[in-house]
Amino acid sequence: MIKQDRKTKSLTVLRIVFLLLGAVFVVLGVLNSEHLSVLSKAVRICLECIGIG
């Protein structure tokens, strides 16, 4: 039972680390104005799918 508790605890810590790491990367992307680049690419792809662009 002790091994299961350690495994559960380490998985929880790992999940929290990855969640925080993802949040850091999202914040860095917003600070570098990457969201504008993603939006313009998405609009271009969408317009190409419709046949306008």
Secondary structure as UniProt FT lines:
FT   HELIX           2..31
FT   TURN            32..33
FT   HELIX           34..50
//
